[in-house]
Amino acid sequence: MVEQRNRRSGGRFYGFRVNCEQVPMLPAWAVRCVWDDPRKIHYLLVWKSRRDDEIKEAVRVTRIVSQTNLPEAESVEVKRTEGSAVWIYLAWRHLPRNGGRNLLLQCRSCGRACRALYGAKVGDDGRFYVVRRADWECRTCAMLRYSSEGGALLIRSRGLISRLFGMGRAARPEPWYPLVFSSLDQAAEAGFI
């Protein structure tokens, strides 16, 4: 297991880490698109690499229609391309004004309601820590960290450049959101099929 309290003297994290901005994220807003669609069809979610536009992950998300009226039975099925499928239960939270409600996704490991679940986690192969596929867990259960965790995001350069320009702040990395397609025709027009 990864030690959770590995810190350097300056407070920054020390050791193997995987940033949550570098793994596929299943956000609640994408699942809400599937849930609110009256056609009750499959949606295709695709994660492309930021460097070379290669497809790194693709899943099919389907609304599960329950035969009961129990609110805890509301769920979606997330199926990967190799055939593995998991059910993700939905958690609705009422908003304080105007009777609105917010959708959260329930983590399969701890049962906590989250705004997003992640498709990779930190694993151990006996000698080294590695990144492994996960069954869509929360950030805590997947042992992921934020890139800015433990200190500010700084650009540190050495030599003449640092003396001329000093240090600056780096932009916060964007989360790895999926591209959402409601039909295969849309995916084909975008060049994914």
C-alpha positions as CSV (number, residue, x, y, z in Angstrom):
1,M,0.0,0.0,0.0
2,V,1.2,3.5,-0.8
3,E,2.1,5.5,2.3
4,Q,-0.2,8.5,2.5
5,R,2.0,10.8,4.6
6,N,5.2,10.9,2.5
7,R,6.3,14.5,2.7
8,R,9.6,16.3,2.2
9,S,10.8,18.9,4.6
10,G,9.1,21.6,2.5
11,G,5.7,19.9,2.8
12,R,5.6,18.7,-0.9
13,F,4.6,15.1,-1.5
14,Y,7.5,12.7,-1.9
15,G,7.2,9.3,-3.6
16,F,5.2,7.6,-6.3
17,R,2.1,9.6,-7.3
18,V,-0.5,9.7,-10.0
19,N,-2.3,12.9,-10.6
20,C,-6.0,12.8,-11.1
21,E,-5.7,15.2,-14.0
22,Q,-3.7,12.4,-15.9
23,V,-6.3,9.6,-15.7
24,P,-9.8,9.3,-17.4
25,M,-12.5,11.0,-15.4
26,L,-16.1,10.0,-15.5
27,P,-17.9,13.3,-14.4
28,A,-21.4,13.4,-13.1
29,W,-22.4,15.9,-15.8
30,A,-21.7,13.3,-18.5
31,V,-23.8,10.7,-16.7
32,R,-26.5,13.3,-16.3
33,C,-26.6,13.7,-20.1
34,V,-27.3,9.9,-20.4
35,W,-29.8,10.0,-17.5
36,D,-31.8,12.9,-18.8
37,D,-32.1,11.7,-22.4
38,P,-35.7,10.6,-22.9
39,R,-34.7,8.2,-25.7
40,K,-32.8,6.0,-23.1
41,I,-30.1,5.1,-25.6
42,H,-26.4,4.2,-25.2
43,Y,-23.9,7.0,-25.1
44,L,-20.2,6.7,-26.2
45,L,-17.6,8.5,-24.0
46,V,-14.1,8.8,-25.5
47,W,-10.9,10.0,-23.8
48,K,-8.2,11.2,-26.3
49,S,-4.6,11.8,-25.5
50,R,-3.7,15.4,-25.2
51,R,-0.3,14.9,-26.9
52,D,-1.2,12.9,-30.1
53,D,-5.0,12.7,-30.2
54,E,-4.9,8.9,-29.9
55,I,-7.9,7.3,-28.2
56,K,-6.8,6.1,-24.8
57,E,-10.2,5.0,-23.3
58,A,-13.7,4.5,-24.6
59,V,-16.8,3.4,-22.7
60,R,-20.5,2.9,-23.4
61,V,-22.8,4.3,-20.8
62,T,-26.4,3.0,-20.6
63,R,-29.2,4.0,-18.3
64,I,-30.4,1.0,-16.3
65,V,-34.2,1.1,-16.1
66,S,-35.3,-0.3,-12.7
67,Q,-38.4,-2.3,-12.2
68,T,-38.8,-0.8,-8.7
69,N,-39.5,2.8,-7.6
70,L,-36.6,2.8,-5.1
71,P,-34.3,5.8,-5.4
72,E,-31.2,3.7,-4.6
73,A,-31.9,1.5,-7.7
74,E,-31.1,4.3,-10.1
75,S,-27.9,3.4,-11.9
76,V,-26.0,3.4,-15.2
77,E,-23.9,0.7,-16.7
78,V,-20.4,1.6,-17.8
79,K,-19.0,-0.9,-20.3
80,R,-15.4,-0.8,-21.6
81,T,-14.3,-1.9,-25.0
82,E,-12.8,-5.2,-23.7
83,G,-16.2,-6.2,-22.4
84,S,-15.9,-5.4,-18.6
85,A,-19.0,-3.7,-17.3
86,V,-19.7,-2.0,-13.9
87,W,-22.9,-0.5,-12.5
88,I,-22.6,2.9,-11.0
89,Y,-25.3,4.0,-8.6
90,L,-26.6,7.6,-8.7
91,A,-27.0,9.8,-5.6
92,W,-29.3,12.8,-5.9
93,R,-28.7,15.8,-3.6
94,H,-31.4,18.5,-3.3
95,L,-30.3,22.0,-3.9
96,P,-31.3,24.7,-1.4
97,R,-33.3,26.8,-3.8
98,N,-36.1,26.4,-6.3
99,G,-36.4,22.6,-5.8
100,G,-33.4,21.7,-8.0
101,R,-31.3,18.6,-7.5
102,N,-27.7,17.7,-8.2
103,L,-26.4,14.4,-9.5
104,L,-23.5,12.7,-7.8
105,L,-21.9,9.3,-8.5
106,Q,-21.5,6.7,-5.8
107,C,-18.0,5.2,-5.4
108,R,-18.1,1.4,-5.7
109,S,-15.4,0.9,-3.0
110,C,-16.4,3.3,-0.2
111,G,-20.0,4.2,-1.1
112,R,-19.3,8.0,-0.9
113,A,-21.1,10.3,-3.3
114,C,-18.7,12.2,-5.6
115,R,-18.8,14.6,-8.5
116,A,-16.5,12.3,-10.6
117,L,-15.1,8.8,-10.6
118,Y,-11.7,7.8,-12.1
119,G,-10.8,4.9,-14.4
120,A,-7.3,4.3,-13.1
121,K,-5.7,3.8,-9.7
122,V,-2.4,3.3,-8.0
123,G,-1.5,-0.4,-7.8
124,D,1.4,-2.5,-6.6
125,D,3.0,-5.3,-8.7
126,G,5.3,-6.5,-5.9
127,R,8.4,-4.4,-6.8
128,F,7.1,-1.1,-8.1
129,Y,4.0,1.0,-7.9
130,V,2.1,1.1,-11.2
131,V,-1.0,2.7,-12.7
132,R,-3.8,0.1,-13.2
133,R,-7.3,0.2,-14.6
134,A,-10.0,0.7,-11.9
135,D,-13.7,0.0,-11.8
136,W,-14.4,3.8,-11.6
137,E,-13.6,4.7,-8.0
138,C,-13.4,8.1,-6.2
139,R,-10.1,9.9,-6.0
140,T,-9.4,8.8,-2.4
141,C,-10.0,5.1,-3.1
142,A,-7.9,5.2,-6.3
143,M,-5.1,6.9,-4.3
144,L,-4.8,9.8,-6.8
145,R,-3.5,13.2,-6.0
146,Y,-4.1,16.7,-7.4
147,S,-1.1,18.1,-9.3
148,S,-0.9,21.1,-6.9
149,E,-1.2,19.0,-3.8
150,G,1.5,19.9,-1.3
151,G,2.5,23.2,-2.8
152,A,2.1,25.7,-5.6
153,L,2.6,24.9,-9.2
154,L,5.8,26.7,-10.0
155,I,7.9,26.8,-13.2
156,R,11.5,26.5,-12.0
157,S,14.2,27.1,-14.5
158,R,17.9,27.0,-14.0
159,G,20.7,29.2,-15.2
160,L,20.5,32.4,-17.1
161,I,16.7,32.2,-17.7
162,S,15.9,32.0,-14.0
163,R,18.1,35.0,-13.3
164,L,16.5,37.0,-16.1
165,F,12.9,36.0,-15.6
166,G,12.7,34.4,-12.2
167,M,10.1,31.8,-11.2
168,G,6.5,31.9,-12.5
169,R,3.3,30.1,-11.8
170,A,2.3,27.2,-14.1
171,A,-1.3,26.9,-15.2
172,R,-3.4,24.4,-13.3
173,P,-3.8,21.2,-15.5
174,E,-7.3,20.6,-16.9
175,P,-9.1,17.5,-15.8
176,W,-9.2,14.8,-18.5
177,Y,-12.9,15.0,-19.5
178,P,-14.4,12.7,-22.1
179,L,-15.9,13.6,-25.4
180,V,-19.6,12.6,-25.2
181,F,-21.5,11.2,-28.2
182,S,-25.1,10.3,-28.2
183,S,-25.0,8.4,-31.5
184,L,-22.5,6.5,-33.6
185,D,-23.2,9.0,-36.5
186,Q,-21.8,11.8,-34.3
187,A,-18.8,9.7,-33.4
188,A,-18.2,8.9,-37.1
189,E,-18.5,12.6,-38.1
190,A,-15.8,13.4,-35.4
191,G,-13.6,10.7,-36.9
192,F,-13.8,8.2,-34.1
193,I,-15.3,5.3,-36.0
